[in-house]
């Protein structure tokens, strides 16, 4: 998979294999798998003393988080694919915040589920005997982080 900025300040993601498409689809899967409580509820718990937050902000945040995931899912699903499963997904500047939010939710979910930060000093291939699930989670976490870095550098203002 290749990720690069374009001349019109978009981001182009070139998927070259079915595995690349799976990794892209996992953004939404990971974002939806927050253990215990949804992210909006976790934020509300931090603001429990403020009734307005729970009543007004939490439902709006939940809608925003769900909309981000839905947008990314639709963009990936709608991307044209050639017979050999190659294809591209484009992130336009006006969609960058939405993608960034979905990627952030996915990263937070992976951290909650697998405590990815304990592997910060290791590259995915250095995990050795760790379970394949952990290796895949660390790989996706690094990929999501890289995507966010590229977006911050080239698209987001």
N, C-alpha and C positions, 0 to 999 in steps of 0.2 A: 504494500500500500504506500502511496505517495501522497503527501500533503504539502501544498504550496500556495502562496498568494498569487492572485492574478492582477493584471494591470488595472482592472476596475475596482480594486480593493475588496474583491471577494476572496474566498478561500476555496480551492479546488481539492477534493479528495478523490484520488484515483484508486479504485478497488481493482485489484488484478487477479484475485482468486476468490472462490467461494468462502474461504476462511476470512478474507478481508471483509466481506459482506457480513459475516457472522459477528466479527468484532464490532462493526458499526452498529448492528442491531442490538448488541449487548449494552450499548449506551442506555437504551430505554429499559432493557431488562434489569440492569443494575440499578438504575435510578428508581425503579418501582419496588425494589426489594429492601427497603429500609426496615431493619428489624425493629421489633417492638411497636413504635409509633411512627406515623408519617412525619417528615421533617417539619411541616408546619405546626404539628402538635408539640414536637420537641421544643421548638422556638417559643410556643405559647407557654409551656411549662416554665421556661426561664422568666417569663413576664407574668407569672400567676397572680401577682398582687394587683395588676392592672386589668380590671374587668373589661375595659374598652378594647384592650388588645385581643383578649379571648373572643369577644363578641364580634368585633369589626375587622380586625386585621387577620386573625387566623383563617377564617373562611376565604378571604381574598388571597392570602398566600397559598392556601391549598389549591385554589383554582389556578393561580399563576403557575405553580409547580406542575400541576397536571397538564396545563396547556403547553408548557415547555416540552414535556415528554411526548405529548401527542404530535406537536409540530415536527420534532426531530424524527419520530417514527414515520410520519407521513412522507417527509422529505427523503428518507432512506428507501422507503417502499416504492416511492414514485420515480426514483432514479432509473433511467433507462440502462438496460444491461444487454450487452452483445451475447451472441450464442456461446462464446467462450467465457461468459460470466465477468467480463471486464466492464467497467462503467465508471461514471464520475458523479459525485454529489458536490453541489456548489452551495456555499454559505455566503449569502449576500450581506453587505454591511448592516442592512436593516434587520436581518435575522440573527446577527451575531450575539446579541444579548440573550436571546432565547436559547440558542445552542450552548452558550457559555453556562447558562443556568442548568440545563439538562446535564451537561458534563459535570458540573459541580455536584449536582444531586447524586450522580453515579459514583463520583469519587467518595463522597461522604458515606454513601451506602456501603461501598467496598471497605472503607476504613472501619465502619461499625461492625460489619460482619466478619472481617478477617484480620483486623488490627494490622493493616498494611504498613503502618509507620514502623513496626518492629523490623521491617525488611528494607528500610530506607537506604542503608549503606551497601546493599547488595543489588547487583544486576539480576534480572530474572533468570538468566542461565546459571547464576551462582547459587541458586537455592538448594541445589543438590537433592537430598532425599525428601524434600518437602513434597506434600501431596500435589498432584497435577492441578487440583482445584485452586490451591494457593498460588502456584506458578502462574496459572491463567489470570487469576485476580490481580497479581502484582503486575503482570504484563499490561492488562487493561488499565490499571491505575496509572501506570507510567504513560501509556498512550493518551489517556484523557488529559493528564497533566500537560503533556507536550502539545496537544491540540489547543488547550487553553493558553499556553505560552505563545503559540503562533498567532492565535486570535488577538491576544493583547498587543503583540508587536505590530501586526499588520492591519487589523480590521477595527478593533475597538479603540475608541478615543478616550 
